[in-house]
Amino acid sequence: MKSAHFILAFSLLALAFPLTYASDPSPLQDFCVAINDPKDGLFVNGKFCKDPKLAKAEDFYYSGLNIIRNTSNPVGSTVTPVNVAQIPGLNTLGISLVRIDYAPNGGLNPPHTHPRATEILVVVEGTLYVGFVTSNTDNRLITKVLYPGDVFVFPIGLIHFQFNVGKTKAVAFAGLSSQNPGVITIANAVFGPNPSINPDILVKAFQLDKNVVKNLQSKFWWANN
């Protein structure tokens, strides 16, 4: 009987282990300020931790999101991130922030994904047409026109975009559910990686003429962040 109980308990633990392993562990201390020097730190979630007793206000501080950014670039937008790279104190806290500036008459934050975060965006100036595409097989486009004070959510991992449909500049802020959400801009990843993807693959995938593919691969794909 005891043997049977042991086998049952072991089986339940084995089933539960992948579920617990799949999520981030709960913090066991107030914070874990990221440092680059591993000499005295503990490695947690991709960063080494500073001794909590040495933490200071600057570890949790960033200044400059009030600054208007230059949007004179091919896509007409600039993203200013505030993640663990800018605020070391964000390490293990699972949150970050961006400011996005859009040029008038068509400033675009191109179709992209955040592999590690859901995004919640609030418009503070201008008019944005935003949307995301659901996963296969539906691939449904969900869109909305946003005005100052409006909020929109982009679910984790889904391709999404923002487009300035107004005649004046636009500004938005977005929170992301990761200290380091990552970004994959679709056009850059497909047509601008180094080394390039074999054109024959893209010809078949996108049903394009090979000369069109080579022309797209020859372009400079702008990273707006």
N, C-alpha and C positions, 0 to 999 in steps of 0.2 A: 504493500500500500504506500509506504513512504517513497519507494522508488517511483511509483506512478505519479505521486504528487510532485516529486522533483522534476520528472520529465515534463509534466504539465507546466510548472512554473518556469522552467528553462525555455520551453517553447513560446510562452507568452512574452518573456523578456526578449527573445530573439525577434519576435514580431514587432515589439515596441521599439527596439533599438534604432531601426532606420528612421522611425518617425521623430524620435528625439534628436537624432544626429542631424536631421535635415534642417533644423532651425538654429539660429544663433543662441548661444547660452545666455542666460540672464546674468547681468553684471553682478559681481560679488563685491564691488566697491563703488564709491560715489562716481568716479570718473577715471579715465585712463588716457591722460594727455600723451599724444603721439610724439615720439622723438626718433631721430635717425640713428643715434648712437646706441648700439646694442650692449655696450659695455656694462651698464648698470640696470638695464631695463628688462621687463617681462614682455614677451612677444604675445600680443593679443589682437586677433582679427586683422592681421596684415601689418601691424605696426608694433613698435616697441613702446612700452609705457614709461613715462617719467615717474620718479618717486613722487607720490601724491603730496608729500610734505614740501616739495619744491615747486608745486604748481603756483602760478601767478595769474593775475587778471588778464594779461596779454594772451595767455594760452586759450582764452575763451572769447576773444575779441577780434572784430574786423571792422574797418572803416572804409567807406567809399561807395556804398550802393546808391548814394544820392547823386553820383556823377553821371551825367549824360554821356553815353558812349558813341564813338564814331561808327556810323553804319555805312560808310562809303566803301562797300565791298561788293563782290558779285551777287550775293544773295540779299543784301540790304538789311542785315541784322547782326547784332553782336550779343553774345551771351557772356555774362560775368558770373562765374561760379563762386560760391562760398561753401566749400566742402572741407574735408579733413586736411586737404593740402593748404588751405588758407587759415583754418582754425583748428589747431592740433587737438584742442579739447573736445572736438566732435567725435574723436575716436571711440568706437563702441556704442555711441548714442543713437545711431540709426536714423539720422536726419541731416538734411543739407538744404541749401537755398541757392537760387539764381535770380539775377536780374536780366531781362531781355529787352533790348532796344530795337525798334523796327523803323526803317526808313519810311517816309511817306509814299503813298501810291505803289504798294506792292512789296514792301519789306517782308521777307520770308524767313522763318525758321524752318529749314527744309525737313522733309519727312525723315524721321529718326526714331530710335528706340532707346530706352534706358533698361539695360538687362537686369539691373538690380533694384529698381525703384518704381513705385507709383508716383505720379506727379500731380499736384494740385496747383492750378494757375489762377491768379487774380489779375485782372486788367486794371491799371490805375490811370491810363491815359490812352485815348485813341479807340479805334474800332478794329477788332480782330475776327477773322473767320478761322475757326479752329476745328480740328477733327482727328479721329483715329480710325483705324481699320481693324475689325475683329479678325481672329485667327481663322485658318482653314477649317472647314471648307466654305464657310459662309462668306468670309472676306467682305463683311458689311461695313460701309462707310457711315460713321456717325459724326455729324457736324453741327456747329452752332455759331452764330454771330454774337460776339461778346462786346459789351460796352463797359465804361469805367464802373468798377464795383462788382462786376460779374465774375463768377468763379466757375472753373471747369476742371474735371478730373480726367487724366489719361492713365488707364490701368497699366500695371507693370508689364514691360516687354512688348507692348503693342506699338506699331508704327503710328506716329502722330505728327502734327504740324501746326504752325500758326502763320497766318497771312494777313498783312495789314491792308484792309480794303478801304481805309480812309485816306483823305487827302493831306492829313497831318501825321507827324510822327506818333508812334505808339510805344507804350512802356508797360511791361507786365513783370510780376514777381511770381516765382513758383517755389513751392516746397517739395522736397523729394524724400522718400522714406528710406534713405540710405546715406551713410556718411560719405560714400563714394559710389554714386549711382551708375557711373559709366554712361557713355553715349556712343551709338553707332549711327552715323549719318548714312542713309541707304545709298545715295549716289556715290559718295566718297568710297564706301566699302566695296561696292560692286565694280565701279569703273576707275577708281583711283588707288588701289592697293599697290604695295611695293613688295615683291615683284607683281606684275600684272597677271590677272586671271587669263588663261588661254582664251583668245577671242572665239574659238569654235564653241566653247562652253556657253559663252554669253549669247552667241548667235542662236543657238538652239534653245536656251532658256528663255530669251526674250523675243524670239521669232523676228530678229532684225537682220538686215543685210550686213555682211561682214565689214563693209566700208563704214557703215554707220557706227558699228561697235568700235572700230579702230579710231574713228574720229572722237567718240566719247572718251576713249581711253587716253587720247592725246591731250585732253583738256586739263586745266589746273582746277582741281576740286577744292573749293574754299572751305576751311574749317572755321566756323563763325564763333568758336569758343576757345 
